[in-house]
């Protein structure tokens, strides 16, 4: 337990909280965005927000890969799954995401062969075991999971697995951050940078935030002391008038990232001209698609898809939550019509969704405790 407990010391956490409070200037307020859904869950699982002064407000960014996939792409996934002869594979989080005509689980109930897998290699194994079926893998995630998809494409090519393809929905972190910073309705003071993504891309891609927008960034790990230290580092930058990209997660993240992982992504995928994000609309060069050389493994080339743009249900405010304009408990249906058991939007479905974090860790009842006067 040594390498876990040392990042969860209550005594050290209390000391960091005191140091954070000492940096708060009277009459000031600080709005910090944690980009990653993993950080959101760490914050509320460990009660980190309760250790912070009321002047320090944490808002949640578009760092949940399930949450940012728009409804139209989920409709496309279901359209593939319901075609004859298809085995459609996906991670568990995507099974319950609502679309126009239900979810993938509903499609399974209607007769589609939808299966949960733990990795794209599981899907490739199914293709090997079912040569008379088309096996499709629903490839989602940020830069964190793209290398595993890329390596699976290389393996499929080496095996000549002509009955295997991926429905590629890998998205990139930096472009939506630029879109958020360009939005006029949200003023942020700094960012807690995503740890898992940064193990792949490094810290260099965030430098435009500091140089162009004059906002500090601290890439953080996921243990409670990691998050608290990153908040302290952000406030220290703001107090000292600095705007830099700092790396709190030095035990894992390097400035240049993982060059081998980046190389395999570059070999098999290319940046799309544009891609739609839930709540943020179309963002240029913000997602990956399969390179033409590997087009035989691209489900978008292999199957005819509806490709329609679908608006979220009127009651759902996931879009506002994803861009940090709304806290989950401010949504009209949070915790009432929309719960993890009966979700309306993706932020309540995903294990990394902000609404799921608030609901699962009791933030519905405590929503007004920290509201400044």
Wavefront OBJ file of the C-alpha trace (Angstrom):
o trace
v 0.000 0.000 0.000
v 3.010 2.317 0.270
v 2.752 3.737 -3.217
v -0.949 4.424 -2.718
v -1.198 5.602 0.879
v 1.601 8.128 0.472
v -0.639 10.041 -1.946
v -3.627 9.947 0.427
v -2.197 11.311 3.662
v -4.801 13.346 5.549
v -2.089 15.264 7.369
v -0.375 16.335 4.162
v -3.745 17.154 2.584
v -4.594 19.469 5.499
v -1.232 21.173 5.104
v -1.779 21.707 1.389
v -5.252 23.085 2.077
v -3.732 25.638 4.467
v -1.163 26.660 1.888
v -3.893 27.045 -0.739
v -5.965 29.204 1.617
v -2.937 31.387 2.320
v -2.612 32.180 -1.397
v -6.205 33.388 -1.730
v -6.295 37.160 -1.926
v -9.190 38.914 -0.114
v -12.022 39.773 -2.468
v -10.694 37.540 -5.239
v -12.244 34.463 -6.814
v -10.597 31.721 -8.810
v -12.296 29.505 -11.390
v -10.238 26.459 -12.327
v -11.265 23.829 -14.872
v -10.296 20.203 -14.404
v -10.294 18.875 -17.934
v -10.372 15.163 -17.192
v -13.381 13.247 -15.912
v -11.038 11.111 -13.849
v -10.063 14.223 -11.908
v -13.720 15.114 -11.372
v -14.371 11.745 -9.769
v -11.213 11.971 -7.660
v -12.252 15.408 -6.406
v -15.665 14.288 -5.192
v -14.738 10.775 -4.131
v -12.098 12.142 -1.755
v -13.909 15.340 -0.744
v -11.196 17.607 -2.162
v -13.591 20.459 -2.904
v -14.540 20.585 0.778
v -10.917 21.357 1.659
v -10.794 24.414 -0.596
v -11.723 28.010 0.268
v -15.093 29.095 -1.114
v -13.235 31.523 -3.380
v -11.757 28.595 -5.331
v -14.342 27.114 -7.689
v -13.754 23.976 -9.733
v -15.643 23.567 -13.005
v -15.650 20.556 -15.257
v -14.396 20.376 -18.822
v -14.954 18.122 -21.838
v -12.691 15.381 -20.516
v -15.098 12.443 -20.638
v -14.714 10.693 -24.020
v -18.107 8.997 -23.801
v -19.826 12.259 -22.924
v -18.526 14.288 -25.861
v -19.688 11.887 -28.593
v -22.774 13.513 -30.179
v -26.051 11.681 -30.553
v -25.678 11.420 -34.322
v -22.514 9.344 -33.983
v -24.312 7.027 -31.558
v -27.085 6.676 -34.155
v -24.412 5.691 -36.688
v -23.059 3.064 -34.279
v -26.512 1.561 -33.809
v -27.060 1.578 -37.593
v -23.914 -0.538 -37.998
v -24.866 -2.866 -35.150
v -28.284 -3.599 -36.625
v -26.962 -4.667 -40.028
v -27.124 -8.371 -40.880
v -24.007 -10.381 -40.171
v -22.407 -7.799 -37.857
v -20.949 -8.361 -34.406
v -20.665 -4.897 -32.880
v -18.221 -4.549 -29.991
v -17.836 -1.694 -27.554
v -16.637 -0.657 -24.128
v -19.278 -0.892 -21.406
v -19.867 2.869 -21.047
v -21.176 3.206 -24.601
v -23.827 0.502 -24.202
v -26.277 2.739 -22.322
v -25.709 6.065 -24.094
v -29.099 7.285 -25.378
v -29.567 7.905 -29.090
v -32.566 8.706 -31.296
v -33.881 5.140 -31.167
v -32.680 3.967 -27.794
v -29.201 2.756 -26.870
v -26.920 -0.036 -28.023
v -28.448 -2.161 -25.259
v -31.873 -1.473 -26.767
v -30.501 -2.473 -30.178
v -29.247 -5.701 -28.591
v -32.733 -6.317 -27.187
v -34.108 -5.850 -30.712
v -31.801 -8.604 -31.963
v -28.489 -6.917 -32.806
v -25.354 -8.809 -31.809
v -23.776 -6.220 -29.500
v -20.988 -7.363 -27.204
v -18.921 -5.682 -24.508
v -15.139 -5.987 -24.803
v -12.236 -4.776 -22.702
v -9.889 -3.899 -25.552
v -9.837 -3.672 -29.355
v -7.734 -6.836 -29.375
v -10.756 -8.655 -27.903
v -12.739 -7.503 -30.940
v -10.006 -8.695 -33.295
v -10.073 -12.083 -31.566
v -13.817 -12.288 -32.209
v -13.161 -11.558 -35.885
v -10.656 -14.400 -35.933
v -13.188 -16.749 -34.297
v -16.076 -15.678 -36.566
v -14.672 -15.475 -40.111
v -18.164 -15.432 -41.633
v -19.201 -12.308 -39.659
v -18.196 -8.655 -39.832
v -16.794 -7.569 -36.465
v -16.770 -3.834 -35.735
v -15.067 -2.156 -32.786
v -16.469 1.152 -31.487
v -13.167 3.010 -31.036
v -13.611 5.900 -28.605
v -11.428 7.854 -26.240
v -8.897 10.651 -26.221
v -5.241 10.265 -27.110
v -4.986 7.871 -24.141
v -6.714 4.956 -25.876
v -5.799 5.743 -29.486
v -2.488 3.802 -29.335
v -4.251 0.535 -28.465
v -6.594 1.011 -31.437
v -3.656 1.836 -33.684
v -1.737 -1.268 -32.610
v -4.840 -3.379 -33.252
v -5.048 -1.982 -36.792
v -1.433 -3.012 -37.330
v -2.202 -6.500 -36.003
v -5.317 -6.765 -38.207
v -3.233 -5.808 -41.225
v -0.568 -8.377 -40.389
v -3.223 -11.099 -39.989
v -5.235 -10.063 -43.046
v -8.376 -9.821 -40.924
v -10.665 -8.620 -43.697
v -13.786 -9.080 -41.559
v -12.585 -6.611 -38.914
v -13.084 -2.835 -38.857
v -13.255 0.050 -36.414
v -15.771 2.864 -36.094
v -13.257 5.554 -35.195
v -14.312 8.222 -32.693
v -10.989 9.093 -31.090
v -10.935 12.766 -30.150
v -8.119 15.182 -29.261
v -7.884 17.316 -26.128
v -6.215 20.612 -27.215
v -8.749 21.764 -29.887
v -11.828 21.835 -27.587
v -9.806 23.766 -25.002
v -9.164 26.435 -27.609
v -12.896 26.456 -28.416
v -13.719 26.899 -24.720
v -11.172 29.700 -24.334
v -12.625 31.469 -27.381
v -16.167 31.293 -25.989
v -17.360 34.628 -24.592
v -19.585 33.200 -21.841
v -16.950 31.467 -19.698
v -14.070 33.114 -17.875
v -11.468 30.733 -16.504
v -8.333 31.420 -14.472
v -6.467 28.152 -15.059
v -6.568 24.495 -16.006
v -5.830 21.223 -14.247
v -4.395 19.289 -17.185
v -5.324 15.648 -17.872
v -2.853 13.087 -16.584
v -3.622 10.040 -18.729
v -3.786 11.969 -21.998
v -0.531 13.706 -21.160
v 1.291 10.405 -20.722
v 0.813 10.055 -24.489
v 1.007 13.617 -25.863
v 3.171 15.213 -23.157
v 2.804 18.758 -21.840
v 3.982 20.654 -24.916
v 0.546 20.699 -26.681
v -0.886 22.868 -23.854
v 1.694 25.615 -24.200
v -0.596 27.671 -26.463
v -2.915 28.131 -23.456
v -0.180 29.903 -21.531
v 1.406 31.793 -24.424
v -1.724 32.872 -26.348
v -4.424 33.023 -23.672
v -2.274 33.811 -20.629
v -3.787 31.040 -18.517
v -1.691 28.684 -16.363
v -1.891 24.915 -16.766
v -0.770 22.227 -14.323
v -0.858 18.616 -15.510
v -1.916 16.506 -12.528
v -2.080 12.926 -11.330
v -5.232 11.364 -9.940
v -4.617 10.795 -6.261
v -6.042 13.377 -3.812
v -2.635 14.874 -3.007
v -1.880 15.136 -6.739
v -5.001 17.214 -7.285
v -4.469 19.390 -4.218
v -0.860 20.065 -5.161
v -1.890 21.000 -8.707
v -4.427 23.502 -7.334
v -1.727 24.962 -5.089
v 0.627 25.247 -8.087
v -2.054 27.020 -10.136
v -2.833 29.525 -7.379
v 0.868 30.142 -6.866
v 1.243 30.965 -10.554
v -1.730 33.311 -10.413
v -0.406 35.017 -7.257
v 3.015 35.479 -8.820
v 1.613 36.693 -12.139
v 2.989 33.739 -14.097
v 1.346 31.797 -16.931
v 3.180 28.542 -17.572
v 2.578 24.870 -18.215
v 3.797 22.971 -15.158
v 3.939 19.237 -14.637
v 2.821 17.961 -11.241
v 2.621 14.383 -12.577
v 6.372 14.099 -13.090
v 6.454 10.441 -12.110
v 4.599 9.575 -15.330
v 4.425 12.531 -17.754
v 7.213 14.008 -19.872
v 7.129 17.170 -21.979
v 7.593 15.236 -25.231
v 5.099 12.505 -24.319
v 5.358 8.897 -25.427
v 7.074 9.046 -28.802
v 6.416 5.396 -29.667
v 2.692 5.740 -28.952
v 2.511 8.933 -31.019
v 4.334 7.207 -33.888
v 1.880 4.300 -34.097
v -1.063 6.717 -34.064
v 0.576 8.716 -36.854
v 1.103 5.564 -38.908
v -2.522 4.406 -38.839
v -4.638 7.533 -38.272
v -4.912 11.107 -39.480
v -6.548 14.233 -38.114
v -10.032 14.875 -39.503
v -10.818 18.276 -40.988
v -13.704 18.681 -38.553
v -15.664 16.668 -35.996
v -18.813 17.336 -33.995
v -18.595 17.470 -30.192
v -21.576 17.289 -27.891
v -22.141 20.770 -26.466
v -19.341 22.370 -28.493
v -20.489 21.832 -32.064
v -18.078 21.208 -34.923
v -14.416 21.791 -34.044
v -11.729 21.804 -36.681
v -8.948 19.200 -36.509
v -10.247 17.794 -33.236
v -10.554 14.067 -33.950
v -8.820 11.162 -35.652
v -9.911 9.045 -38.596
v -8.400 5.962 -40.221
v -5.746 6.689 -42.836
v -6.617 5.723 -46.412
v -3.851 3.116 -46.413
v -5.791 1.286 -43.682
v -9.206 2.049 -45.187
v -10.153 -1.620 -45.463
v -10.464 -1.577 -41.664
v -12.571 1.606 -41.538
v -16.240 0.975 -40.754
v -17.179 4.388 -42.132
v -15.902 3.278 -45.527
v -17.304 -0.240 -45.257
v -20.881 0.542 -44.151
v -23.469 3.053 -45.272
v -24.214 5.305 -42.296
v -27.030 7.802 -41.645
v -24.508 10.533 -40.810
v -27.205 12.872 -39.501
v -26.779 15.612 -36.935
v -29.148 15.080 -34.014
v -29.910 17.590 -31.267
v -29.840 16.484 -27.637
v -33.190 16.093 -25.854
v -34.483 19.534 -24.791
v -34.350 18.602 -21.105
v -30.690 17.525 -21.281
v -28.031 20.114 -20.457
v -24.961 17.912 -20.873
v -23.581 20.350 -23.420
v -23.453 23.177 -20.896
v -21.859 20.878 -18.315
v -19.196 19.720 -20.779
v -18.068 23.238 -21.604
v -18.054 24.326 -17.967
v -20.963 26.754 -18.244
v -23.142 24.755 -15.832
v -22.534 22.686 -12.716
v -24.348 19.322 -12.826
v -26.739 20.166 -9.977
v -27.834 23.268 -11.908
v -29.333 21.081 -14.656
v -33.126 21.005 -14.426
v -33.370 17.207 -14.529
v -30.270 16.259 -12.508
v -31.096 13.668 -9.851
v -34.799 13.657 -10.693
v -35.689 12.614 -14.230
v -32.010 11.922 -14.962
v -30.201 9.392 -12.756
v -27.563 6.710 -13.432
v -30.372 4.122 -13.536
v -32.426 6.137 -16.052
v -30.040 8.591 -17.732
v -31.154 11.223 -20.191
v -27.674 12.464 -21.073
v -24.175 11.052 -21.425
v -22.743 12.892 -18.400
v -24.890 10.675 -16.161
v -24.122 7.483 -18.117
v -20.349 7.404 -18.212
v -18.175 6.345 -15.303
v -16.158 9.518 -15.986
v -19.141 11.839 -16.420
v -19.393 14.889 -14.172
v -23.084 14.306 -13.432
v -22.377 10.706 -12.399
v -19.630 11.955 -10.068
v -21.934 14.504 -8.415
v -24.746 11.983 -8.075
v -22.683 9.037 -6.848
v -20.819 11.085 -4.237
v -23.834 12.929 -2.863
v -23.287 16.393 -4.339
v -27.012 16.802 -4.921
v -27.606 17.254 -1.195
v -24.523 19.439 -0.623
v -24.813 21.636 -3.679
v -25.311 24.917 -1.777
v -22.769 24.468 1.005
v -19.932 26.214 -0.824
v -21.869 28.861 -2.710
v -20.182 32.208 -1.835
v -22.380 34.946 -0.469
l 1 2 3 4 5 6 7 8 9 10 11 12 13 14 15 16 17 18 19 20 21 22 23 24 25 26 27 28 29 30 31 32 33 34 35 36 37 38 39 40 41 42 43 44 45 46 47 48 49 50 51 52 53 54 55 56 57 58 59 60 61 62 63 64 65 66 67 68 69 70 71 72 73 74 75 76 77 78 79 80 81 82 83 84 85 86 87 88 89 90 91 92 93 94 95 96 97 98 99 100 101 102 103 104 105 106 107 108 109 110 111 112 113 114 115 116 117 118 119 120 121 122 123 124 125 126 127 128 129 130 131 132 133 134 135 136 137 138 139 140 141 142 143 144 145 146 147 148 149 150 151 152 153 154 155 156 157 158 159 160 161 162 163 164 165 166 167 168 169 170 171 172 173 174 175 176 177 178 179 180 181 182 183 184 185 186 187 188 189 190 191 192 193 194 195 196 197 198 199 200 201 202 203 204 205 206 207 208 209 210 211 212 213 214 215 216 217 218 219 220 221 222 223 224 225 226 227 228 229 230 231 232 233 234 235 236 237 238 239 240 241 242 243 244 245 246 247 248 249 250 251 252 253 254 255 256 257 258 259 260 261 262 263 264 265 266 267 268 269 270 271 272 273 274 275 276 277 278 279 280 281 282 283 284 285 286 287 288 289 290 291 292 293 294 295 296 297 298 299 300 301 302 303 304 305 306 307 308 309 310 311 312 313 314 315 316 317 318 319 320 321 322 323 324 325 326 327 328 329 330 331 332 333 334 335 336 337 338 339 340 341 342 343 344 345 346 347 348 349 350 351 352 353 354 355 356 357 358 359 360 361 362 363 364 365 366 367 368 369 370 371 372 373
